[in-house]
């Protein structure tokens, strides 16, 4: 298990070394802080605006971090870095798991920074007091982002960086759209087919918080379980593809 | 090879599990308060950024509106409608946009677009918001006079507004005005309509203010009671008009018809007034101890008089102040109704 954690740590460290990440986080925090300045321009929506802006920024940061999986694997393949790593007694599955966990870690750190920033800034402006519902919504957003990272791992094993990223984004958008179709369709077969796709609609639960609602714990638990199972499936699929890959 | 088969089987099993969990989570999402409509009507292309985008669009809308003065070109109005439409696609619960947009589009010469937007809002929050159908009814009444179905549509909207808890009393009166338009020439139907309104506005008690155990208070508080009283006055006026017409009628058949109508209206008024003390002919109210109607001079049934000594008793009296005998129940007036919590000023 240590070797998996080492891979995860290396992946996270490499992303953390990227100055672009800090630039992104700083920009995002500034954007959230600027939400306080909109005040009367929104005419009655200033409080909601800050919270929605915070959620949107957290999600964008999360998605950008999750997409690291799409270009990290192809890049290592292209630069032959992977050859050196895999020449050691380390299974390919473990390598993939390590990569996935590393991206999950960096996504968690980034989203936590933005999420905490959002909570502090909105609390300072007296707009929203940090509450459990916001945390629950953030957990669900994180779950959706982890599902995207899992999709990225599969795509990264056999596609080029740009194509894997593009396809991951299309999957993200498509699954989100089909989530709405599933909610409306009366066809059980179509519904089951749609339910094979990752569930990104769970991140829409920020709507509930912004409207002062309460997110059920069952939903949070379901979201976490769903993400865990989906990630496991994607890792097994990625393992099947990756083991046939000629990396020499 | 064996390893691959094991993995494929594992994937199939996990996928089956995943479909089950995903279905359960999706059901929970749909049932989650605040998510259901967003899921069913929200446009998916905003992938979780819908509400934020709606804020941006809302601010742009406000700027756009500020730049419009007077009646804009149809193209500008249509562009404005598109932006309202997009904003409410992004956040289907943005009631402000439906309200402002619907009224604004109607006032700048695009009532149909305004109604379209309001209809969209009614579809989302119509069961909790009376304003949207009420605005739609006003737009139909004021700006769609050419539409032959305008009255029916306005009536439909008002009835929808009436279904929402907390709607103000003027929704009822607006509805009566519309309902009355088609039956203006039939005094009996008009009387019945006003009776229905009076009963609705005044609660089950209607206009019956007498008796210690009245019905529940009006849902509209003091306004409901006042309006209920006005409704009764309206019916009394209808009766007067019918009687006056009957007196003037020269054709015996016409006279007979009008008298029959007057009798029917009298029954309606009696129903409305219950045990309230009013003249049985002109329905003017009279006071305790009165023997003749102060309005028409006809004999009235005396009430509020001590059965033992004949002294006139005031309102809210339980015992005769002269002889101490128990006052008849009829003379005990019900205390003034308390103001209902949802009464609108």
Boltz contact constraints between the chains, C-beta under 6 A:
constraints:
  - contact:
      token1: [A, 41]
      token2: [B, 59]
      max_distance: 6.0
  - contact:
      token1: [A, 42]
      token2: [B, 59]
      max_distance: 6.0
  - contact:
      token1: [A, 43]
      token2: [B, 62]
      max_distance: 6.0
  - contact:
      token1: [A, 49]
      token2: [B, 55]
      max_distance: 6.0
  - contact:
      token1: [A, 52]
      token2: [B, 51]
      max_distance: 6.0
  - contact:
      token1: [A, 52]
      token2: [B, 52]
      max_distance: 6.0
  - contact:
      token1: [A, 52]
      token2: [B, 55]
      max_distance: 6.0
  - contact:
      token1: [A, 53]
      token2: [B, 52]
      max_distance: 6.0
  - contact:
      token1: [A, 56]
      token2: [B, 49]
      max_distance: 6.0
  - contact:
      token1: [A, 56]
      token2: [B, 52]
      max_distance: 6.0
  - contact:
      token1: [A, 59]
      token2: [B, 48]
      max_distance: 6.0
  - contact:
      token1: [A, 173]
      token2: [B, 47]
      max_distance: 6.0
  - contact:
      token1: [A, 176]
      token2: [B, 44]
      max_distance: 6.0
  - contact:
      token1: [A, 176]
      token2: [B, 47]
      max_distance: 6.0
  - contact:
      token1: [A, 177]
      token2: [B, 44]
      max_distance: 6.0
  - contact:
      token1: [A, 180]
      token2: [B, 44]
      max_distance: 6.0
  - contact:
      token1: [A, 182]
      token2: [B, 26]
      max_distance: 6.0
  - contact:
      token1: [A, 183]
      token2: [B, 30]
      max_distance: 6.0
  - contact:
      token1: [A, 183]
      token2: [B, 39]
      max_distance: 6.0
  - contact:
      token1: [A, 183]
      token2: [B, 40]
      max_distance: 6.0
  - contact:
      token1: [A, 184]
      token2: [B, 40]
      max_distance: 6.0
  - contact:
      token1: [A, 192]
      token2: [B, 19]
      max_distance: 6.0
  - contact:
      token1: [A, 195]
      token2: [B, 19]
      max_distance: 6.0
  - contact:
      token1: [A, 195]
      token2: [B, 22]
      max_distance: 6.0
  - contact:
      token1: [A, 195]
      token2: [B, 23]
      max_distance: 6.0
  - contact:
      token1: [A, 199]
      token2: [B, 22]
      max_distance: 6.0
  - contact:
      token1: [A, 199]
      token2: [B, 25]
      max_distance: 6.0
  - contact:
      token1: [A, 201]
      token2: [B, 29]
      max_distance: 6.0
  - contact:
      token1: [A, 203]
      token2: [B, 48]
      max_distance: 6.0
  - contact:
      token1: [A, 204]
      token2: [B, 48]
      max_distance: 6.0
  - contact:
      token1: [A, 207]
      token2: [B, 34]
      max_distance: 6.0
  - contact:
      token1: [A, 207]
      token2: [B, 38]
      max_distance: 6.0
  - contact:
      token1: [A, 208]
      token2: [B, 32]
      max_distance: 6.0
  - contact:
      token1: [A, 208]
      token2: [B, 34]
      max_distance: 6.0
  - contact:
      token1: [A, 208]
      token2: [B, 35]
      max_distance: 6.0
  - contact:
      token1: [A, 211]
      token2: [B, 34]
      max_distance: 6.0
  - contact:
      token1: [A, 213]
      token2: [B, 33]
      max_distance: 6.0
  - contact:
      token1: [A, 213]
      token2: [B, 34]
      max_distance: 6.0
  - contact:
      token1: [A, 218]
      token2: [B, 28]
      max_distance: 6.0
  - contact:
      token1: [A, 219]
      token2: [B, 28]
      max_distance: 6.0
  - contact:
      token1: [A, 222]
      token2: [B, 24]
      max_distance: 6.0
  - contact:
      token1: [A, 222]
      token2: [B, 25]
      max_distance: 6.0
  - contact:
      token1: [A, 225]
      token2: [B, 21]
      max_distance: 6.0
  - contact:
      token1: [A, 226]
      token2: [B, 21]
      max_distance: 6.0
  - contact:
      token1: [A, 226]
      token2: [B, 22]
      max_distance: 6.0
  - contact:
      token1: [A, 226]
      token2: [B, 25]
      max_distance: 6.0
  - contact:
      token1: [A, 229]
      token2: [B, 14]
      max_distance: 6.0
  - contact:
      token1: [A, 229]
      token2: [B, 17]
      max_distance: 6.0
  - contact:
      token1: [A, 229]
      token2: [B, 18]
      max_distance: 6.0
  - contact:
      token1: [A, 230]
      token2: [B, 18]
      max_distance: 6.0
  - contact:
      token1: [A, 233]
      token2: [B, 11]
      max_distance: 6.0
  - contact:
      token1: [A, 233]
      token2: [B, 14]
      max_distance: 6.0
  - contact:
      token1: [A, 236]
      token2: [B, 7]
      max_distance: 6.0
  - contact:
      token1: [A, 236]
      token2: [B, 11]
      max_distance: 6.0
  - contact:
      token1: [A, 240]
      token2: [B, 7]
      max_distance: 6.0
